[in-house]
Amino acid sequence: MRQASKLPLDVEPAAQESEASRANAPTSERHRAIVHLDLDAFYAAVEMLENPELADKPILVGGRPESRGVVATASYAARAYGIHSAMPMYRAVRLCPDAIVLPPRFDLYRAYSRRVMTLLYDTSPLLERVSIDEAYLDVTAQVSEWQEAAEIARRLQERVQAEVGLSASLGVATNKLVAKVASDHDKPTGLTVVHPGEEAAFLAPLPVQALWGIGPVTAEKLDRMGVTTVGDLAGISQELLLARFGDYGRAMAERARGIDRRLVVTVHERKSVSREMTFSRDLREMKVLKKHLWHLSQGVARRLERAGVVAGTIAIKLRYDNFETLSRQMSLDVPADDAVRIYRAALSLLHQTWERDRAVRLLGVGADHLTLPTGQLPLF
């Protein structure tokens, strides 16, 4: 999956290095062997496994078009119509009127994800789960010659297909950055190997946005400099990039040359997840506030699901038109990650907090005290 844009109230995962993680630190004596696995059109693929009659049909998993839902995953048959993740569902349905729209079944997807992650962990204990459908593996310790990593990836791809029934695309490289780009290079069911020393050449013809951390705004600034490909970026002096982009310019210069020193980190601690919205006009009606509260709750639920965690505490943030800001929270009897339970808790807090008829400028929903779901396999 593509990286989600940062949300206003998010606290990004803080990586904690375990002994296993430190063991895979880059050394000058040998190249690391990193595998990135990305399940192809994961939600839609699971739905087709559960109902074979859906095979090869345009499947859209996400919210209903009449409720301002968005596309969570589109099958490859649907993508042929120009549909992509995060597209408003009403627009996707216009592009493909025959598309079959299905509501997400996150419990089912998590069950399939656990089966895949178990196979990955069986391959190497140095496993970094990025989201429900993608992960990194460091297989350096499993190979005596670097090129053996490609065979490990091939066998893993075959096992995921044979034992779980899912298609996956994999990239093999000397670091996480290039392995991730490689897994996107030939989808679906691709296996792209970038050998040591070939990183810069592999990246050079790709658009700059293929690099982690370069979004539309940065890409537009680079375009004004005449930089559209990674190769163009690699040809810009680090001094110029530092002058234009500060310290981030140094990072871009390294990434353009295929350099990435990040470790495969086996433990992530996500402190909290939240969404907030500043309204174009102040709101005074509970009916309208409830509608926005529901959309915010859905957004928080999606972030929890992607991180594979559940929340023990739900909070709201309320800002009046005079900028007075209030926060309230409540603990859940059982940690949750589904939008309905998050919304019910948030609505209860809103009733307790909002002074009726006072104009509301901003509303936010947050989730805290995050843990692994009950029954989660102890992969890490």
N, C-alpha and C positions, 0 to 999 in steps of 0.2 A: 504494500500500500504506500501511497505518497504521504510524506510527512504533513501532519495537520498544522495549520497556522497557529501561532501562540494565541492564547485567550487572555483577556485582560487580567483575570484574577488567578491565573494558573501559577502553581509552583512546580517548576519542571523537576523531573526525577533527579535526585542527587546520587550519583554512582558511589558505591562503596566497594573498595577492592578487597576481595577475599585472598587467601593464600594462593588459591588456584589461579585467580586473575593475575596476581603479581608474577606467577610463574610463566605467564605467556608474554611478558614484556619483550619488546623488540631487542635483539642483540645484533652485534656486528658480525657474528659468526655464522648465522644462518637466517634465511628469510622465513618470516611467518607464513603459515598456510591458513587463510581465512576463507570460510564458506558462508555465503549469505543465501538463505532460503526464503522464498516468497511464494505463498500458496496462491494459485491463479484464480481470480474472481471468487474468492473464498466463500462468501455467504451464498452466492448464486450456485456455486459448485456443490455445496452441501445440500441445498434445496433440490438440485437435480439428482443427487444420490438418493435422497429420501423419496423422491417421486420421479422415476425414470421417464415418465411421459413428458417431463419438462425438458428433456435433453435436446440441445441444439435450438431451443426456442429463446426469443428475447425475454430475459428475466430481469426484473428490477426489484431489488430488495430495498425497502425504505418506507418512509411515511407516505400516507395517502395524498394524492395531488390536491384534493379539496381541503386538506388541513394544513397546507403550506409545508408538506413534508419534502425531504430531500432524498436523493439517491444515495444509499449506503454502498451498494455494489451493483454493478451491471454485468450481466453475462457477456461473453464475447460476441454473441449474436446481436445483443442490444448495442454494444459499442460500435458495431458497424454502421449504426445510424448517427454516430457522433455523440452518443450519450456517455457521460463520465460520472465518477463519484462526486458527491457534493452538489450536483446539478439539481435545481428545483424539480420536483417530481412532475409538476404540471408541464414544464418545458420538455422533460424527457418523454412524456406521454404524447405530446404534440409531435415530436420527432418520430416516434414509433407508436402509432395508435394501437397496434396489435400486441404491444408489450404486456406481459403478465406481471402485475404488481403484487408483491408478497410482503407482508409485515415481517420484520426481523424476529428471529427466534434465538436470542442470545444464549440461552442455556444449551440449546442444541449445538450452536457453533463452538461454544467453550468445550463441550464434550469432545468434539472432533479435534479441536486444537490441542487438547491434552494428549490425545492419542499420537498426534504428530510430534509434539514436544518430547514425548517419551522416547520415540524413535531417535530423535536428535540427541537426546541425553545419553542414549545407549551408544551413540557413535562417539561422542566426546563429552566429558563433564564440563568442559569450558563452553557453556551455552549461555548466550545472552538473548533473552526473549525481548524483542522490540515491541511487538504488539501481538494480537491474537493470531495473526497469520504470517508473521515473519520473525526470523531469528538469525543470529550469527553463531557460528561455531569456529573455535580455534582448534585445528587438527594437527598443529605443528608436531606435537608429541607423538602422533599416530603414524608419522611418515619418516622414512629414512632419506628419501629423495623427494624434492618438492613436488614433482609432477604426479606423485602418487595421490596427492590431494584431489586431483580431478577424478580419479577412480573412486575415491571415497564418496565424493559428491554424486557421481553417477549411480552408485549402489544405493545411496540414501534416497535419491529421486525415485528409483525403482521400488524401494520399500514403501515409500509414502503412497505410491500409486497402487501397489499390490496389496498392502496390508490395511490401508485406510480408504483407498479409492479416490484419492485427490491428486490433481495435477499440481506440480510445483515447478517454478523456474529458479535456477541456482546460478550463482556467480562465485568463482574461485579466484582469489588474488592474494597479494601479500599484505593487504590491509583492508579495513572495514569500508572505507570510502569507495575504493575501486571494486570490491566485491559486491557492494550494493548496486553500483551503477551497472556492473556486469549482469546481475540477476534481472535487471530491467531491460537488458539489451535485446533479448530474444524470447519474447513471451507470446503465447504460453508454452509450457513444457520445454523451455530452453535450458541449455547448460553452456555458459560462456566462461572460458578460462583465460585469464590474463597472466602470463608468465612473468617472473621477476625481470625487471628491466624494461618491460613493455607498457608500463602503466601510463606514462605521458603520451605515448603514441596512440594507445587505445582511447584515451580521453580526448585527444586533440580535435577530432572532427565534430564532437558533440556540442550542442548548445550550452552556453554557460550555466543555464538553470539545471543542467544535469548534475551539477556539483551541489553537495549538501550545503545549505546555508545561503544559497543565492536565490532570492525570490524575485518577484516581478519588479519591485522598486529598484533593487540593486542591478538587475539585468537591464533595466531602462537606462540607468546611469552609465553602465558599461557600454551600452549601445551607442550613447552619445559620444563615447570615446572611440568608437569604431571597433568595439570588442563584442563579437557575437558568439564566437566558439571558444571552447576551452583552450584550443591552441592559440587563439588570439590573446587570451588572458595570460597564458604562459609566456608570451613574448613581450609583455609589458614589464618594465623594470619594477622591482619591489619598492624602490624609492618613490616612484610615481603613485603606486597603489597606496603606499603609506600616506602620502600627501593628500590623496583624494578620499581615502576611506579609514584612515587611522590604523589602529592595531589590526582591525579586521582585514585590511589590505594585505598584511603579512600572511594571514591565514589563507586568504584567497590565492596568493601567489604559490603557497605550498600545495594546496589542493589541486591547482591547475597542473602541477608537475606530478600529480599522483602520490603525494606524500601525506600520510595520515598515521600519527603515532598513537592514536587511541587504542586502548586495550579492549579485548572482549571481556566485559564485566559481568560476572555471574549474579550479582545482587543489585537490585535497584530499590531505592526507598522513595516512594512518591508521597509527599507530605500532604497534599490536598489537591482537589480539583474544583474549579468553580467557573461560573459564567455570570456576566452582568450585562446590563443593557441601559444605556442612557437614551431617554426618549426624545424624539424631535419636538414634542410638546408635552407639557406636564399632564399627568393623568390623575383623575379624581374618582374614577368609577371602579368598583371592585370587579365587575364583570371583565373589564379590559385588563386590569392588573392580573386577574386569574389566567387570562389567555396568555399573557407574556410569561407568567410564572410557569405555566405548563411547557412552553417552548424552552425556557431556561433549564427546567428539570430534565427535559429530553437531552439537551446538550450535555449536561453533567453526566447523565446515564451513559451516553455514548463514550465519553472520555474514560469513565470507570471501566466500561466494557473493553475498550481498546487496551487499557493498562492491565486488565485481568485482575482487578481488585474490587473489593466491596467497601462501603462506607459505614462506619459506626455512628457518625454524627452528621446531621444536616443543619445548614445555617442559611440565613437570608441576610441580605444587606439592603437597607432602605435609605434613600436620600430624598429629603423634601426639597421644595423649590427654594428655600432659604439656605440650602446646603447643609442643614442639620442631617447628620448621618447616624443611623442606628444599625446595630447588628444583634441578632439573636440566634441561638442554636439549641438543638435538642438531640438527645441520644436515642438511637433506635434499639428496640428490644433485640432484634436480630439484624446484623449488618446486611446492607442491600446495595444493589447496583441497578435496579429497574426503575424506569421513569415514574411509574405510578406511585410507588412507595415514597420516592424522593419528593414527588409533587405533593402528596398528602401531608408529609411532614412540613414541607415549605409553606403550604397553605395554612396549616395550623399556626405556624410562626407568624405568617402575615396577619392573620386575624388578631393575634395577640399584640402585634407591634404597630400596625397602621392605625393612625387616628383618622377615622372616617371623614371624608370630604377634604382632607389636606392634600395639596397637590404633590404628586410624587415625580421626582426628576429622574431617579435611577433605581433599578431593582436588580438584585443579584441573588443567585443560589449557589451554595457551596457544599462540598462534601469533605469530611475530615475523618481522622482516626481510621486510616485505610489499612486493610489486611487482605490476605489471600482468602478466597472463598473457602467455606467448609468443604472438605473433600478434595481440595486441590492437591494434585500429586506433588510430593516433596522433591521437585526437580533440582532445586538449588540447595 
